[in-house]
Amino acid sequence: MRSLFLFAVLLICGFCANAQSSEFIKDYIARYRDIAIEEMKRSGVPASIKLAQGIHESSAGQSDLVFRSNNHFGIKCKSNWTGESVSHTDDAPNECFRKYTMPEESYKDHSDFLRKNQRYAFLFNLDPTDYEAWANGLKKAGYATNPRYPLLIINLVEEYSLQNYSLIALGKIEDDKKRWMVMNEGLMDKNALATPVIQKDKPVVHKTNIINQYPSGLFKINATKVLFAKKGASYLSIAQQHKIPLSKLFEFNDILKASDEVPFDQLIYVQRKRKAGHHDLHIVVSGETSFYIAQLYAIRLQNLLQMNHLSAGMEPAPGEKIYLRSIAPGAPKVMNASVVNIYDHTNNLMTMNDGLPSAPNAKTLVHNVRPKEGLYAIGKKYGVTVNDLLAWNNLQSDELKVGQKLKILK
C-alpha cells in the first residue's frame, strides 16, 4: 500500500513538473521570439533552431548557468574569448563558459559563433526551413555530445511550432500578434477584438485575419504533415504525389463526400491528424466552423466534437471556448441560423447552407425531378457538376425519383 501511495505521489509530481516546464517554455518563446527572428534576418541561423537550442541548453531560461551568466546556448570560452566568464560543470568539472551582460548578447554571439566557425559553414548551405537537417548538422559538427541531440531539437521545433518563426523571418507568413495568440498560445483575449454584429443580408467581417498565407510544399501543424491546397486542386493528384490512397486522404481530412477537386482554399493533411492539439483552447471568431478549427489545429473532427459535447452539424457561436486537449466542462453555445457565413483558410467569405460550403452570396433554387431526368442533365441545365448535386442534396447515389426536390446553389 505504501509503495502504491509513493508511486501515485511521484506520478502527480511528474505531471506537475511537465505542466510547469511547458509554461516555462511558452514564456521563454514569448520573450525571445523577436530576437530569434531578427538574428535569422541578420545571420541566417534559423529562428526555429535558435529557439529550440535556447530552450534545451538553458532549460527554458531556468538553468544555473543562465542565472549566473546569461549564457543561453552553453557556449564555452574557447581560446578566442576575451570577455567575462564563469566556471560551470558540464562535460568536465569547472569548465569555462562565456558570460554576457544581457541575454540578447548571448543570442547574437550564438549566431556569430556558428557563422564564423568553419566547421559550421556547411549549415548555411542548407535550406533554412529544413530544421531536421540543421539539427542533425549541429550534432555532426560537434555542437553537442549527446547522441539524441538532433531528436531533442526536432521535437521542440515541432511541439511548439517554432518553424513559424523561421517563416516569419523569411517573409513567408505575416507576423500578426493576434494570429500568434491563437496559433501559439491557443487563447485569444476576447477584448482584443469586437465580435461582429451579424445583420441580415450583410456579410460578416472576419476581424482577426488568422490565416492569410501558408508556405508552399509540405510543412507541419501539431506534428502532422500538411499542405495548403488552392481551390480546384485535384485530390487524386495530391494523393498520388504523397503516395497515399485517395480514400485515406479523404479520411485524414474528415471529408465525408468524395469529390474530384478541392472546393475552396484549405489545409490538406497527408497524415492522420491527432486526437488532441498542442494548445489548450481556441476562442471562436465569427466565420469559423468546427471543421475549420479541426483543420487549423490538426485535430480529428470527431475528437474535437466529442471533447466539446457537440454533434455533427452543430457550429459553435462566436466568442465561445473550444477545448483542444481535454474534455470541456460543458457544451458551447451554438449558432441557430440555417445559413452561416464562413471563411476558407485564406479568409475568403463563403456561405454554408445546411452545412454545405458554396460560392459567395449563393442563392438556393429548387428543382423538381422530371421523368427520365438524371443528375448529369440537371447539372448541365444549371451549370453545375454531378458532384455538386450529390453533395448539396446528401445523395448516396445518382438514382432519382420523379417529383424529388433537389437544391441547386447558384
C-alpha positions in Angstrom: 0.0 0.0 0.0 2.8 2.4 0.9 4.5 1.6 -2.4 1.3 2.4 -4.3 1.0 5.7 -2.4 4.6 6.7 -3.3 4.0 5.8 -6.9 0.9 8.0 -7.0 2.8 10.9 -5.4 5.6 10.5 -7.9 3.2 10.3 -10.8 1.4 13.5 -9.7 4.7 15.3 -9.2 5.7 14.2 -12.7 2.5 15.7 -14.2 3.0 18.9 -12.3 6.7 19.2 -13.4 5.7 18.7 -17.1 3.0 21.3 -16.9 5.4 23.7 -15.2 8.1 23.0 -17.8 5.6 23.7 -20.6 4.6 27.0 -19.1 8.3 28.0 -18.8 8.9 27.1 -22.4 5.9 29.1 -23.6 7.1 32.1 -21.6 10.6 31.7 -23.0 9.3 31.6 -26.6 7.2 34.7 -26.0 10.2 36.6 -24.6 12.9 35.6 -27.1 11.0 35.0 -30.3 11.6 38.6 -31.6 15.4 38.5 -31.1 15.5 35.0 -32.8 13.6 36.4 -35.8 15.9 39.4 -36.0 19.0 37.2 -35.7 17.8 35.0 -38.5 17.4 38.0 -40.7 20.9 39.2 -39.8 22.9 36.0 -39.7 20.9 33.2 -41.4 20.6 31.0 -38.4 17.0 29.6 -38.4 14.8 31.1 -35.7 13.3 27.7 -35.1 16.7 26.2 -34.4 17.9 29.1 -32.3 14.8 29.0 -30.1 14.9 25.2 -29.8 18.6 25.3 -28.8 18.0 28.1 -26.4 15.1 26.2 -24.7 17.2 23.0 -24.5 20.6 24.5 -23.5 19.1 26.8 -20.9 16.3 24.7 -19.6 13.9 27.4 -20.9 15.9 30.1 -19.1 15.9 28.3 -15.7 19.4 26.8 -15.6 22.0 27.7 -13.1 24.4 28.7 -16.0 21.8 31.2 -17.3 21.2 32.8 -13.9 24.9 33.3 -13.4 26.0 34.2 -17.0 23.0 34.9 -19.3 24.6 32.2 -21.5 21.6 30.6 -23.2 23.5 28.3 -25.6 26.1 26.7 -23.5 29.0 28.3 -25.4 32.3 27.7 -23.8 35.1 30.2 -23.7 37.5 28.8 -26.3 40.8 30.5 -26.9 39.5 33.5 -28.7 37.1 34.6 -26.0 38.2 37.9 -24.3 35.1 38.7 -22.3 33.9 37.7 -18.8 33.5 34.1 -17.9 32.1 31.7 -15.2 33.1 28.2 -14.1 30.4 25.6 -14.7 30.5 21.8 -14.6 29.3 20.3 -17.9 31.3 17.6 -19.7 34.0 18.1 -17.1 34.2 19.9 -13.7 34.6 23.6 -13.6 34.7 24.3 -17.4 35.0 27.9 -18.7 31.7 29.4 -20.1 31.2 32.8 -21.7 29.3 35.4 -19.6 27.1 38.1 -21.0 25.6 41.2 -19.6 22.2 40.6 -21.3 20.5 37.5 -22.8 20.3 39.3 -26.2 24.1 39.4 -26.3 24.1 35.6 -25.9 21.7 35.3 -28.9 23.9 37.5 -31.1 27.1 35.7 -30.0 25.5 32.3 -30.8 24.8 33.5 -34.4 28.4 34.8 -34.8 29.8 31.6 -33.2 28.1 29.5 -35.9 28.6 31.9 -38.8 32.3 32.5 -38.2 33.3 28.9 -37.3 34.5 26.9 -40.3 33.1 23.6 -39.0 29.6 25.0 -39.1 29.9 26.7 -42.5 28.1 23.8 -44.3 25.0 24.5 -42.3 24.4 27.8 -44.1 24.2 26.0 -47.4 21.1 24.1 -46.1 17.5 25.2 -46.7 16.8 27.5 -43.7 13.4 25.9 -43.3 14.9 22.3 -43.1 15.1 22.2 -39.3 15.8 18.5 -39.3 18.9 18.9 -41.5 20.1 21.8 -39.3 19.6 19.7 -36.1 21.5 16.8 -37.5 24.1 19.1 -38.9 24.8 20.7 -35.5 25.4 17.2 -34.0 27.6 16.2 -36.9 29.7 19.4 -36.5 30.2 18.6 -32.8 28.0 21.2 -31.2 26.8 18.6 -28.6 28.0 15.2 -27.4 24.5 13.8 -26.7 23.6 11.3 -29.5 19.9 12.3 -29.0 20.6 16.0 -29.5 19.1 16.2 -33.0 15.9 14.4 -31.9 15.6 16.7 -28.8 15.8 19.8 -31.0 13.4 18.5 -33.7 10.9 17.6 -31.1 11.0 21.1 -29.6 10.5 22.7 -33.0 7.5 20.5 -33.8 5.9 20.5 -30.4 6.0 24.3 -30.0 5.5 25.2 -33.7 8.9 27.0 -33.8 9.1 26.7 -37.6 6.6 29.5 -37.8 9.2 32.0 -36.6 11.6 31.0 -39.3 8.8 31.5 -41.8 8.2 35.0 -40.4 11.8 35.9 -40.7 11.7 34.8 -44.4 8.6 36.8 -45.0 6.6 33.7 -45.9 3.9 34.4 -43.3 2.8 37.6 -41.6 3.9 38.3 -38.0 0.4 39.1 -36.8 0.2 39.3 -33.0 -3.4 38.2 -32.8 -2.8 35.4 -35.1 0.0 34.1 -32.9 -2.2 34.4 -29.8 -4.5 31.9 -31.5 -1.9 29.7 -33.2 0.8 29.5 -30.5 -0.7 30.4 -27.1 -4.0 28.8 -28.0 -6.0 31.5 -26.3 -7.3 34.9 -27.6 -8.4 37.7 -25.3 -12.0 38.3 -26.1 -11.4 42.0 -25.6 -8.8 42.0 -28.3 -11.5 42.1 -30.9 -15.0 43.2 -31.2 -17.5 40.4 -32.0 -19.0 41.3 -35.4 -22.7 42.3 -35.5 -24.4 40.0 -37.9 -27.1 41.8 -39.9 -29.4 40.2 -42.4 -28.1 40.4 -46.0 -24.8 41.9 -44.8 -21.5 39.9 -44.9 -19.7 39.1 -41.7 -16.3 40.8 -41.5 -13.6 38.5 -40.2 -11.7 40.8 -37.8 -8.7 38.6 -36.9 -7.3 37.7 -40.3 -6.0 34.5 -38.7 -4.8 32.7 -41.8 -3.9 34.5 -45.0 -0.8 32.8 -46.2 1.0 29.4 -45.9 4.3 28.2 -47.1 4.5 26.2 -50.3 5.0 22.4 -50.1 4.8 20.3 -47.0 5.0 21.7 -43.5 3.7 20.5 -40.1 1.0 21.6 -37.8 0.6 19.7 -34.5 3.4 17.3 -35.7 1.3 16.3 -38.7 2.3 16.8 -42.3 0.1 19.2 -44.2 0.0 21.3 -47.4 -2.1 24.3 -48.4 -4.2 23.5 -51.4 -5.9 26.1 -53.6 -9.4 25.8 -54.9 -9.6 23.5 -57.9 -6.6 21.4 -56.9 -7.0 17.6 -57.7 -7.5 15.4 -54.7 -6.2 12.5 -56.7 -3.0 14.3 -57.7 -2.3 15.2 -54.1 -2.9 11.6 -53.0 -0.6 10.2 -55.8 2.1 12.8 -55.1 2.3 11.7 -51.5 1.8 8.0 -52.2 -1.4 7.5 -50.2 -4.7 6.1 -51.2 -7.3 8.6 -52.2 -9.7 7.2 -49.7 -7.1 7.7 -46.9 -6.7 11.4 -48.0 -10.4 11.9 -47.5 -10.3 10.1 -44.2 -7.3 12.1 -42.9 -9.2 15.4 -43.7 -12.7 14.4 -42.4 -14.1 14.6 -45.9 -17.3 12.6 -46.0 -18.3 13.2 -49.6 -15.7 12.1 -52.2 -15.1 14.7 -55.0 -12.6 15.4 -57.7 -11.4 18.9 -56.8 -10.7 20.9 -53.6 -13.9 23.0 -53.3 -12.1 26.0 -51.6 -8.7 27.1 -50.4 -7.8 24.9 -47.4 -5.3 22.8 -45.5 -5.0 19.2 -46.7 -3.3 16.7 -44.4 -1.4 13.8 -45.8 -1.1 12.1 -42.4 -3.8 11.2 -39.9 -4.5 14.2 -37.6 -4.0 13.9 -33.9 -6.7 13.2 -31.3 -5.8 16.4 -29.4 -4.0 19.6 -30.0 -0.8 21.1 -28.6 -2.8 24.1 -27.3 -5.5 24.2 -24.6 -8.2 26.5 -26.0 -9.4 28.3 -29.1 -11.8 31.2 -29.0 -14.3 31.1 -31.9 -14.3 34.0 -34.2 -17.3 34.7 -36.4 -17.0 32.8 -39.6 -15.2 29.7 -38.1 -16.8 26.2 -38.1 -15.9 23.0 -36.2 -14.3 21.7 -39.4 -12.2 24.8 -39.9 -11.0 24.7 -36.3 -10.2 21.0 -36.6 -8.1 21.6 -39.7 -6.5 24.7 -38.2 -5.0 22.7 -35.3 -4.7 19.3 -37.0 -7.2 17.6 -34.7 -9.6 14.8 -35.9 -13.1 16.4 -36.2 -14.8 13.6 -34.3 -12.5 14.1 -31.3 -12.9 17.8 -31.4 -16.7 17.4 -31.4 -16.6 14.9 -28.6 -14.3 17.0 -26.4 -16.7 19.9 -26.7 -20.0 17.9 -26.4 -21.0 18.8 -29.9 -22.7 16.8 -32.6 -22.1 16.9 -36.4 -23.7 20.0 -37.9 -23.6 22.0 -34.6 -21.4 25.1 -35.1 -20.1 27.0 -32.1 -21.1 30.6 -31.7 -18.5 33.5 -31.9 -16.7 34.1 -28.6 -17.2 30.6 -27.3 -14.3 28.5 -26.0 -13.4 25.3 -27.9 -11.2 22.9 -25.9 -8.4 21.3 -27.9 -6.7 19.0 -25.4 -9.3 18.0 -22.7 -13.0 17.5 -22.2 -14.8 20.8 -21.9 -16.8 21.4 -18.7 -19.9 22.0 -20.9 -21.1 22.4 -24.4 -20.5 25.9 -26.1 -23.4 28.0 -27.3 -24.2 27.1 -30.9 -25.3 29.0 -34.0 -29.0 28.8 -34.6 -29.1 30.3 -38.1 -29.7 28.0 -41.0 -27.2 29.9 -43.1 -23.8 30.6 -41.5 -21.2 32.9 -43.0 -17.9 31.1 -43.0 -14.3 31.6 -44.3 -11.9 29.3 -46.0 -8.3 29.2 -44.9 -7.4 32.4 -46.8 -10.4 34.3 -45.3 -12.4 34.4 -48.4 -16.1 34.8 -47.5 -18.3 31.9 -48.3 -21.7 30.7 -47.2 -22.8 27.5 -45.6 -26.3 26.3 -46.4 -27.2 23.3 -44.2 -23.5 22.7 -43.5 -22.5 22.6 -47.2 -20.0 25.2 -48.5 -20.8 27.1 -51.7 -19.8 30.2 -53.6 -20.2 33.7 -52.0 -23.7 35.1 -51.9 -25.1 31.8 -53.1 -28.9 31.5 -53.7 -30.8 28.2 -53.3 -33.0 27.1 -56.1 -35.3 24.1 -56.0 -35.6 21.7 -59.0 -38.4 19.1 -59.3 -37.1 15.9 -61.0 -39.0 15.0 -64.1 -39.4 11.6 -65.8 -36.2 10.1 -67.2 -34.2 13.1 -65.9 -30.7 12.3 -64.5 -28.2 14.3 -62.5 -26.0 14.9 -65.5 -28.8 16.6 -67.4 -29.9 18.6 -64.4 -26.3 19.7 -63.8 -25.9 20.9 -67.4 -29.2 22.9 -67.1 -27.9 24.8 -64.1 -24.2 24.9 -65.0 -23.1 22.7 -62.0 -21.4 19.3 -61.6 -22.9 16.0 -60.6 -20.6 16.0 -57.6 -22.1 19.4 -56.6 -25.6 17.9 -56.8 -24.6 14.9 -54.8 -23.1 17.0 -52.0 -25.8 19.7 -51.8 -28.5 17.1 -51.5 -26.7 14.5 -49.4 -27.3 11.8 -52.1 -25.6 8.4 -51.8 -26.2 7.5 -55.4 -27.3 9.1 -58.7 -30.7 7.4 -58.6 -33.6 9.9 -58.6 -37.3 9.7 -58.2 -39.9 11.6 -60.3 -41.0 14.7 -58.2 -38.0 14.6 -56.0 -36.8 18.1 -55.0 -33.1 19.0 -55.4 -31.3 22.0 -54.0 -29.3 24.0 -56.5 -26.9 26.6 -55.2 -26.2 29.4 -57.6 
